[in-house]
Amino acid sequence: MRKLRSTQSVNAVAFSSDGKLLAVGSGGNQDNQGQMRLWDPATRQPVGDPMASTRSVDAVAFSPDGKLLASSGYFEEQGGDYSVRLWDPATQQLVGDPPNLDNTGEFTAVVFTADGKALVCGGRPAKSFFRSSGDDDGIVRLEDLGSWPGRTVPR
């Protein structure tokens, strides 16, 4: 077994579709320090600097074409909030602004649709388009990437 070394609790992992990158989300431990980092699985070395410094990164997912990376977690910029972010793995920069998901829900799952045109976000509790039960104990949202806030996502 080959190991990658992380100094924090690992919450989420995802491979790019070509297998050349591994995204690792961590945090939520006692020191409340988390990050998202890319790794080269072949060399077992980090690629660049951590992409997010936060309390916790709870979910990560690559788009089918590998041009986008989604993350969800607690981000401390602008007063702190649970949000979903899009990143460009090549530049390791944010793509657009976090969407206003009509709530302050905690999104703990993200996945791209097979065609890469939308992002599905899941978590708890929040207003949503789709409710998982009548007592609002969970949410699922489908976000159109063509209308991502602050920037048109290149497709």
Buried (B, 14 or more C-beta within 10 A) or exposed (E): EEEBEBEBBEBBBBBBEEEBBBBBBBBBBEEEBBBBBBBEBEEEEBBEEBBBBBBBBBBBBBBBEBBBBBBBBBBEEEEEBBBBBBBBBEEBEBBBEBBEBEBEBBBBBBBBBEEBBBBBBBBBBBEBEEBEEEEEEBBBBEBEBEEBEEEEBEE
